[in-house]
C-alpha cells in the first residue's frame, strides 16, 4: 500500500526501510543508502520516501519492492 507523505513523495508500506545518509557530491545534495544485497552504496534524491532499486543484480529482492528511505544523519567518509 502506497501512502503520500508530500506532494511529490510516498511511502510504500510493503517495502523495507533503509537508513539514508545525507551527502554533498559536487554541489548536489543526495542521500546515500547501503544495499546489503549487491554490496554497494546507492545515491538518491534528498527526501524521505519510496525509491526504485539501483542494484546491478536483478536477483536483489529490492527490484520487486524498491525501498523507503529514512534519514539517519550526515554521511561520514569512514562509512565507506
C-alpha positions as CSV (number, residue, x, y, z in Angstrom):
1,X,0.0,0.0,0.0
2,X,1.4,3.4,-1.0
3,X,0.8,6.4,1.2
4,X,1.5,10.0,0.1
5,X,3.8,11.9,2.5
6,X,4.1,15.1,0.4
7,X,3.0,16.5,-2.9
8,X,5.9,14.6,-4.5
9,X,6.8,11.6,-2.3
10,X,5.2,8.5,-0.9
11,X,5.9,5.6,1.4
12,X,5.3,2.0,0.3
13,X,4.1,0.2,3.4
14,X,5.1,-3.2,1.8
15,X,8.7,-2.1,1.1
16,X,11.6,-2.3,3.5
17,X,13.1,0.8,5.1
18,X,16.8,1.7,4.6
19,X,18.9,4.1,6.6
20,X,19.8,7.1,4.4
21,X,22.8,9.4,4.9
22,X,22.9,13.0,3.5
23,X,26.0,13.8,1.4
24,X,27.0,16.6,-0.9
25,X,28.7,15.4,-4.0
26,X,30.0,18.2,-6.2
27,X,27.3,20.8,-5.5
28,X,24.4,18.3,-5.3
29,X,22.9,17.1,-2.1
30,X,21.8,13.5,-2.2
31,X,21.0,10.6,0.2
32,X,23.1,7.5,0.2
33,X,21.9,4.0,1.3
34,X,23.8,0.8,1.7
35,X,22.4,-2.2,-0.2
36,X,23.2,-5.4,1.6
37,X,22.1,-7.4,-1.5
38,X,24.5,-6.0,-4.0
39,X,27.1,-4.7,-1.6
40,X,27.1,-1.1,-2.9
41,X,26.1,2.4,-1.9
42,X,23.2,3.8,-3.9
43,X,22.5,7.6,-4.3
44,X,19.0,9.1,-4.4
45,X,17.4,12.5,-4.2
46,X,17.4,14.0,-0.8
47,X,14.0,13.3,0.7
48,X,12.3,10.5,2.6
49,X,10.0,8.2,0.8
50,X,10.0,5.2,-1.6
51,X,12.6,4.7,-4.3
52,X,13.3,2.1,-7.0
53,X,16.4,-0.1,-6.6
54,X,19.7,0.8,-8.3
55,X,21.1,-2.7,-7.8
56,X,23.3,-4.1,-10.6
57,X,21.9,-7.6,-9.8
58,X,18.3,-8.1,-10.8
59,X,18.1,-11.0,-8.3
60,X,18.0,-8.5,-5.5
61,X,14.6,-8.5,-3.8
62,X,14.7,-4.7,-4.0
63,X,14.0,-5.0,-7.7
64,X,10.5,-6.2,-6.8
65,X,9.7,-3.9,-3.9
66,X,12.0,-0.9,-4.0
67,X,12.7,0.5,-0.6
68,X,11.8,3.5,1.6
69,X,14.5,6.0,2.7
70,X,14.7,7.2,6.3
71,X,17.1,9.9,7.1
72,X,19.6,9.0,9.9
73,X,22.3,11.7,9.6
74,X,25.1,13.1,7.6
75,X,27.5,11.0,5.5
76,X,30.9,10.4,7.1
77,X,33.7,9.2,4.9
78,X,34.6,6.4,7.3
79,X,31.3,4.6,6.4
80,X,32.9,3.5,3.1
